[in-house]
Amino acid sequence: MHSILSINLPKAHTLLLHPSSSSLFSLHLNPNLNTIILHTQLSTHHHQALYQTMDDKEEVESSSRSRWDGYVDWRGKPALRGTHGGITPAFFVLVVEVLENLAYLASASNLVLYLTHYMHFSPSESANAVTNFMGTAFLLALLGGFFSDAFLTTYRIYLISAATEFLGLVILTVQAQSASLKPPKCDNARPDIPCQQVHGAKAALLFLGLYLVALGVGGIKGSLPAHGAEQFDEDTPQGRKQRSTFFNYFVFALSCGALIAVTLVVWIEDNMGWQWGFGVSTLIILLSVPIFLGGSTFYRNKVPLGSPLTTICKVLIASVLNTFTPRSSSNAIASMATSPSPNPLSEEIDAEDNIKVSESCESPSDSLNFPNRAVVRKPGYAMLKCSVQQVEEVKTVVRILPIFACTIVLNCCLAQLSTFSVQQAATMNTKLGSLNVPPASLPVFPVVFIMILAPLYDHVIIPFARRVTKSEMGISHLQRIGIGLVLSIIAMAVAAVVEVKRKRVATNSGLLDSTKPLPVTFLWIAFQYLFLGSADLFTLAGLLEFFFTEAPFSMRSLATSLSFASLAMGYYLSTVIVSIVNGVTGGSRHKPWLSGSNLNDYHLDRFYWLLCSLSGLNFMQYLFWATRYKYRSTQNKS
C-alpha cells in the first residue's frame, strides 16, 4: 500500500537524499516542481497500527476535554466533568458550615459569662478576652486561605482545621468538667474576700483550648467557602448563577448555626452546665467531619499553585529595583549572567527568541503603572523574572484592597449588636406576653432576618433585577456591598433615635438612676437589628463572591478569607473608637460619653450618631473606589 505526501519547498533550497530500498519511507526531490515526494511503503499491519495510534490520540484528547483543568479529586487524580463538582458537593459544604458555625458560636456567644463566673475574670477582662479570641479566630482565616492556595487543597485544610478545633474543644470540656482544673469557687459567705482568678497552669490550659479552637475556626473559615464555590463551572452562565446562589445560602447556613447556638446550646450552658455546652460543641464538630467526608467522591479540589505572597513580593521587589536601577547598570548586571565569550550564532538565536516572546506575550495594562516596571526590562537576577500574568495578578490584589478596607467600618457597626445594643435591651421591658426573653438571646433577631432575607433575595429580588437590567448578575457585587453600607448608615441613625426615645422614657419615668426595667418594649431595638442584619447579608455574601470571582485563580482562598478578616478588624476598630471617644470627651468638667454607673449615664445616642457619620464618610470613600473599579471580565474583553 502506497501513500504520497507533497511538501512545497522554496527554489533556493536543495535536498540530498539517500533512499534505502529496505526503508518504509523514501523521499524523492522533484527539482522542476520544487516539491518533495514522500512515498510510504506500509503494509496493512502498519496502516492498522497507524490508525490505532490516531484513535489513541483522539481518545487522549477526548479524555483531556472531560477533565477539569487545575482540579483533582480527593485522591489527587484529575477531576472529571460530570463526576466531580456541581450542586451535590456544595450541599455537603453548606451542611458542614451549619455544624461548624454552631460549634464555634455555641462556645463564643456566651463565653464572657463562663470567664466571669467560673474563671473569675473581671467584666472588662472577660470582654477583652472574648474580643481577642473572636478577632483572632477570624484573622486566622487568612492563614487558612494562604495554606489552601499555597501548599494543601481546601479539602485537606478543612480536615486539619476541624481536628484542631475538636482538640481545643476537648480541652475546654475536660477543664469545665474537672473542678481541679478550675480556680476555687467564690465564698459567698465572705464577700470581703475576692475571688481567685484563674492563673498559672490552669490559665495556660484555658487559653490553649481557646486558641486551638480559634486556629481551627480560622482554618475552616479560610478554606470552606472557597471549597464550596470551587464546585461550580465559572465558564458557563448557569455555573456562575449557581455559585452566586451558593454564597447566599452560605450566609444562610451561618445564620442557621448561629440560631441554634444562641438558643438551644446557650440554654444548655446556663441550665445544665458549661461542660455540657462545650461537650455539645465537641460532638457537633466531630459529626461535621464524616458528613464532609461523605462528599469526597463528588468534590473537585483546586491544585495549590504555590505561595501567592511569593508572587506579590517578587513583583514588588522587581518593580522597586527597576525603578532605582539605571538602564545601563541593569544591562550590565544582566550581562554578568551571560557567557563572557560572545557567540554570533547564539546572539542571533536569542534575538529571534526575544522577538517571538515579545510578539506572543501581552503587554501589561496601563492602570497602576508601578508594577509594570517588573517586566519592562530584563531583571538582574533570574529569581526576580516576572511574567505579565503575575504583574496583572498583583494589580488585581491591589485593586480589591480598598474595597476590603471600606467594609471594616460596617463591621465596626455590627460589633455593636453584641455590646451596647444588648445592654440597651437589658434596661427595657423584655417580656413577650408571658415569655421573658433574656438579653443574651437578642442576636436571634438579625439571625432570623438573614434567614428570611437570604432565600427572598435569591429567589425574588435577583430574578426581578435580572429581568429589569437584562444582565446575568442582576445586581453586581459592588452594588450589593454598597447596599449593605447604606443599610448600616440607616441602622446607626435608627439606633441613635431609639436611644433618644429610651432615655426620654427613663427621664419621664424617673428611672434614670434605677435598675428597674423601663416601661418601653425591647422590640424597639429590633429595628436596628433589622437594618444591620440586612446589611450583613448584602455585604458578607457580596464580599465573599466579589473576592472569589475577582481574585487571581491562585489566590482565591486567601482573598475570600479577607471577608472574615474585615469582621475581625471591625471588632478591633470598635474597641479603639470607644477608647478614643472616652479619651477625647472626658475632661475635668465633662464625663466621657461611654462611662457611668449605668447605661442611662452614657451619651450612647451621640456615639451612634458618630458611627453614623463615620459610616457616611466611609460610603463616600467606597463610591470613589467602586466607581473606578473594573471587573476582570471587562478588562479581559477590552
Order of alpha helices (4+ residues) and beta strands (2+ residues): beta-beta-beta-alpha-beta-beta-alpha-alpha-alpha-alpha-alpha-alpha-alpha-alpha-alpha-beta-alpha-alpha-alpha-alpha-alpha-alpha-beta-beta-alpha-alpha-alpha-alpha-alpha-alpha-alpha-alpha
